[in-house]
Structure formats: C-alpha cells, structure tokens
Amino acid sequence: MSKKWEEARAAREAKLDGLQERLVSAVDGLVSGEDWQRAMRFAVRFRSRSFNNTLLIWSQHVDAFEGGRVPVAEPSYVAGFRQWQTLGRQVDKGQSGYMIFAPVTARFASATPADAASWRRLERGEKPRAGEIARSKVVGVKPAYVWDVSQTSGDPIPERPVPVLLEGEAPAGLWEGLAAQIEARGFTVLRVPHEGMTHGANGVTDYGANTVAVRENMSPAAQVKTLTHELAHVMLHGPNNPDASGHRGVGEVEAESVALMVGAAHGMDTAGYTIPYVTGWASTVKDSSPVEVVQAAGERVRKTATEILDQLDTTQVGAGDPPGLVRDTSRREARQRLAPQPLPEPPLSSAVGGREPVRGL
C-alpha cells in the first residue's frame, strides 16, 4: 500500500471517529421528554435521512448558528454541493459543510441466491458470470458533506404548502388514511364512546381480537394522534414481531414518538404529547447502554413514521430535501432488493478500516 493511500485512509478514519464522538454527544443530550420531543419534531422534517445523520446535521447547524456562521437557528433544507448546483444555487464562499455518514456499497454475485454462502464480491468493473445474478450491498460508511440552504445563494427555493390547523382540529383525510393502514394489517378500527371501554386509556390495541379502539370523547386531533399511536403498536410491537424489544417502556416511547412525528408532519401542535423521561426507560434495558437504546429507538421511530407518511394522501411538511431535487435512490433500491435475500457479511476494511458499520444511514 502506498504512503498516500495510508494517509488518506487515516484521514478518513479520523473523520469517522470525530463523527461518532459528535453523534454520541448528541444522543447523550436527549435526556428528557422535552429534548426527545424536540428531536422527534426535528427528525420528521429530515425523515429522508437516518436518525443518526439527522442528529449530526442538527448539532453542527447549532454550532454554526452559535458561531455566527449561519443566520437561522435551525436548518430547513440540506443537500450536497453539486445537488445545490443542479437547483441553481451555489454554496457561499467560506461555508463549511455538515459532515454525515454516507454508505459505501459493493456488488455481489451468486448463481444460487438462496444460499447465503454462495455470494461472492465482484471486483470493480467485473460482470457476473453466466447464470449469476448481481445485487448491491452496503459494506461500510464514509464521511460526506451537506449544506443548509442558508449557506447557499442563487435561485429562490419554491415553498411547499404548509399545513395550518386550528386548535383541536384533525388534518383532512388523516383518520381515514391511518385507519386504512391498520385495516390493511388485518385489524378492525373501532370508535368507542368513552374511556370506560378502553380500560381508562385513550386507545387500545388488542392483538388477540385484532382490534384497535379509540375513544370518541376527545378532540379530533387527539383521536388521530391516538390512532397513530396504536398503528405504531400494530406495526412494531405485535407478539409475532421478532424486532419488538418486549420492553413496555421502550414500546410506549416508540409508539408515542411515531405519533408525535406523524402529527408534526401535518402541522399538529405536539406540545401536549407525553414522552417519558428518556434516560429513565433507556437505562432499564439490559445489555445495552442508554445511548444505544436511544439510537435504536430513534431509527425505528423514523422508519415507521416515514412508512406511514409515505402511504398518506395528505398535506405534509417536507422531508428535508429542497423542492425539485431528485436524489439518487439506487442505494435505497438496492437495499430493498436485498431484503428477502440474505448475503454474506463482507469485511469492512476496504471501506472503513475494519470498524463496525454505523447502522441506519
């Protein structure tokens, strides 16, 4: 290996180490219900990116604002250097980008896809042999940079329609859209007169009877928030869900956080949402540090809320990409294609110096 290559690798690893330290610091800051609620409201505006990268963008922008390098307290749209150029904007001179984790992918081939051990990694430019199929897989991470719109100049950014709601009002079509997603999973949605029929709760999911009940003696906004909470339970915490933690505290925070994100995406007032003290429930999970639990919960919440929002025909806030930007979806599509086909875990040394990959880019 050349000295230049070794120096480049060392520089890349140093950047990744710095990113990981910043990320841990940002997660450590989510110590109260108020902090977690703010993080969820922020994450819904950048839901096209991972929870980890959302926190990294957030913390670096706060530093830039406090240092007088950007004029606004929170970022609104972020994109890469050349992506801004495609939208007729240029990054302003002297503006440093926000470093995030970007995936490194490789191609694998196999003639017997069902056999996980049969997959082999293709060299750059190598084509599959006759009878083989090829798939892409994320094998590591590398540092990448994005800039907020406040760090750029050029053509104006078109504004998306912003949901505006009166107090207690439910977004048009939200109840129907949520109910349809619950029913598509084999559950019946029930509206019941009062909390006496839901054991004192606002809503109840019965996995045995396959029903979701929401009490009607609440405002329309509270009813759709509760329905979202129960949809999250259906998606994340059923008895046949192998990814469910089984921890009641974690499950309730996940469900309520999904409801918070979906509500915030529709302009609903989330000030009254009750999120338990984060370090309290995180510290009770065995064999995991509070930082690990918070990161895992944040990514599960983001993915679930994004899946719900993508299926709704409602007016929502944006997902962090500037209007008009067409992002490269090849990596995401590659991951989706890989889902039913297990692949071998390749070594990560070529991408990140042998470190464990950062989950959820």
N, C-alpha and C positions, 0 to 999 in steps of 0.2 A: 504494500500500500504506500502511496506517495505521501510525503510530508504535507502537501497541500490538502490532500483528501482527509488526512487525520485531523488537520487543523479545522477544516470545515465541519467534520463530524463533531469535534469537541465543542465548537461554537454552537452547533445545533442542539447538542445535549445541554449545554449551559442555558440556552433559551428555554428549553423544555423544563429544566429544573426550576427556573425562575417562574415559569407559568404555573407549575404545580404548587409552588410555595404561595403564589398570589391566590390561587384557587382555594387552597386550604384556609388561608386567612379570610377570604370572602365567606366561605361556608361557616367558619368559626363565628363570624359576625351575626349569623342567623340564630340568635339565642332567645328570642321572644316571639310571641304570637304576632306582635306588631311588625317586627323585622321580617318574619316569614310571609306575612300578608303582603308587605311591600314588594318582596321578591317575587311573589306569585303574580301580582299585578304587572310588574315589570316584565316578567318572563312571557306573559301572554302576548305582549307587543313584539317579542322576538322569538316566537314559538317555532319558526322555521329553523332555528339553531338549537343546539343542545343546551341543557340546563347549565352545564359547566361553562360553555362559551358565553352564555347569557351573563353569568356572574362575572366572567372576565371582562366583557365589554362594559358592564355596569361599573365595576370597580376602577377600571382605567379611565373611564369618562369622568367619574367623580374626581379622580386625581387631576385630570386635565382642567376641569372646571375650577377646582380649588386653586390650581396654579395659574389661573387666568389665561389658559391656552385655548379654551372654547367659551362661547358666550352663553350657552344654555346649560341648565343643571342636569338634564337627562338627555341621552341620545334618543333620536326618533327613527332615523333610517341609517343603516350601515351597509357598506358594500366595499369590494376590493378596488384597488387603484384603477385597473383597466375597466372594471364594471362601471365606475363613475364616468369614465370617458365615453362609454357607449351611450350614456344618458346626457351627454353634452356638458358634463361638469368636470372640473379639474381639482385635484387635491391642492389646497393652498400651500404655498412655499413655507417650509418650516414646521408643518403639521406632522407629528408622528402618528403612525397607525396604531391601532389596538391589536396586540398580539393574541391570537387564539389558536386552538388546536385544529389542525386540518388532517383529514385521513390520507394515508398512503395506501394505495391499492396494488394488488398483483393479480395476474391471471393464472388460473389453474385449469388443467385438462384431465379428463378421465373418459375411458370407454365404458366403465361400469359405474355410473354416478351414485347408485345406491350404496356402494362400498366406500366408506369414508377413507379407507387406507389406500384407495386406488388413485386418488387425486395427486397430480404432480404439478409443480410450479413451472410455468413457462418462462423462458428467458425473454429478454426484450426483443421484440420482432419475431419471436418463434411462433409458428402456427400449430394448431392441434393436428395430430395425426389423423389418418382416415379412420372414421368410426368414433372419434372422440368428440365430446362437447366441451366447450370452454366456459368458465364462469369467472367473475371477478370477486375478490375478497379483500376486505380491509385488513392490512397486516401490520399497521403501526400508525404513528402520528408524526407530524412535523409542524413547526411554527408557521403561521400565516398571518396576514395583516388585513384589517378592515378599517375604514374611516367613516365617521359620522358625517351626515350631510352638513352639519355646522362647521366642518373642517374643509368644505369644498365651496367652489364658486362656479357659476355658469348658468345654464338654462334652468328656469324655475321647475320645481317638482310639483306635479299635479297632486292636489289633495284628494284623498278618498272621502266618501261620505262618512260622517261621524255619527254614531248612534246617539240620540238625545232622548232621555226618558224622564218623565215626571216621577216624583217620589212614590214608590209602591207599584209603579207600572211595570208590566212584563213586556219584553221585546216581542214585536209581532212575529208570530209563527214559531217562537222558541218552544213553547209547550208541545205543540204538535210534532215538531222535529225531534225533540228528546223522546217523546212517547213512542214515536215510530222506531227509534233505535232500540229502545227497551223491548218493544214487541217483536222486533226482528231477532232478538236473542231468546225468544220463547217465553217471555214474561207478559202478564196482563197488568195494565196500569189501572189502578182504582183511585177514585177521588172519594174520600170518606168525610162525613160531616164534622167530626171533632177528634181531638187527641185521645179521647177515651177509647177509640177504635184502633189507635196506633201505639198503645201502651205508654201514652204520655209524650211520645216523640212527634216531631213534625212529619216524619215519613218512616216507613218500614219496608225492608226487602225480605221476603220470605222465600228462601231457596227451595224449601220443600214443596210449597204450593205454587211456586213460580209466579208470585205476585209482587207488585210494587204499589204500596198505598201511600197517598199523600193527603193530609187533612186540608179541608177546604176553608176553614175559618182562619185564614191568613191572607195577607195581601197577595195579589197575583205575582209580584216579584218574589216574595218568599216561597210561593208554591213552585215556581220554576227553578229557583235555587235548590229547593229540597229535591225536586225531581232529578236535577243534575247530580246531586249528591248520591242519590240512590242508583242512578245509571252508572256512576263510578264504582259503586259497590258491585253491581252486576258484572261489570267488565273486569274488575280487579280482584274481588275477594270471594268469589263463589267457592264452594267446597271442592270443586273439580279443577280449580285453577292452581297449577303447580308453582306459579310465581308468587302466590299470595304469602305474605310473611306469617300469617296466623296470629300476629300481634294486634290486639284490639286497638291500642293507642295509635300505632302506625297506620292501621287501616282507616280509622276515623280521620286522621290528619290528611291522608291521601285523598279520601273522598271529599272532604270539605275543601281541600286545596283545588281539586278539579272543578268543583262548583264555583269557587272564587275566580279561577281563571276563565271559565266559560262565561260567567257573569260579567267580568271585567271586559271581555272581548265584545260585549254587547252594550257597554256603557252603563252597566248597573252599578249602583252605589254599593261598594263592598265593605264599608266602614263597620257595619254591624256583624260581619262574619266572625265566628268564634273559632280561632285556631289555637289549640293548646300550646302551652309553653314548650318550645321545640326541644330544648336540651332535656326537659323532663322525660318526654317519651323516647327521645333518641338514646338516652343513657340507660334505658331499661332493656335494650335489645342485646341479648347475649352474643358474644363472639364478634361484635362489630363496634367500632368507635362511633361516637356521635357524628363525626364528620362523614364517615362512610354511610351512615344511615340517612343523613340529610341529603347527601348527593344522590343516593339511590332513589329516595322518595321524590326528590325534585325532578329527576329524569322520568320516572314512572308517571308522575303527575303531568309533566309536559307532553309526553307521548299520548297519554289518554285524552287530555283536553284537546290536543291537536286532532286526534282521530275523530272526536265528537264534532268539533268545529268544522272540519272538512266535509262533513256529511250534512251540515245545516244550510238551508237556503235562507239565510238571514243576513241583515246588515251588520258587519263586524268591523272592528278596528283592524289595521294591517298587521302583518306578521314580521315586520322589521326590514323587509326588502323595499327599496324605493319603487314606487309605482312605475311600471314599464320595464322593470328589469327582468330579464329571462335568465334564471340561474341554471347552471349545468346540473341536470338531475341524473347524470349517468351513474354516479356513485350510489345515490339512493336507490335507483332502479336495480343496480347490481346487488345491493343488499336484499332487496325484496325478492329477487330471483333466487338468491341463495337460501332463503328461509327454509324451504322444505328439504333442502339437500345438505346434509352435514359435510363439512370439509375439514381436512386436517388442519391443526394449528401450526402454521409455518413459523420458523424462527423470526424474531423481530430485529435481529442485529442489523440488517440492511437498512432498516428504516429509523430506528430509534435507539441503536446501541444496546439492544438486548433487554431494554426495560419492559415492564408490563404495559400493555396498551391502556390508554385512557378511554374508558367506556363512555359511549354516548357523545359523539362529536356533534 
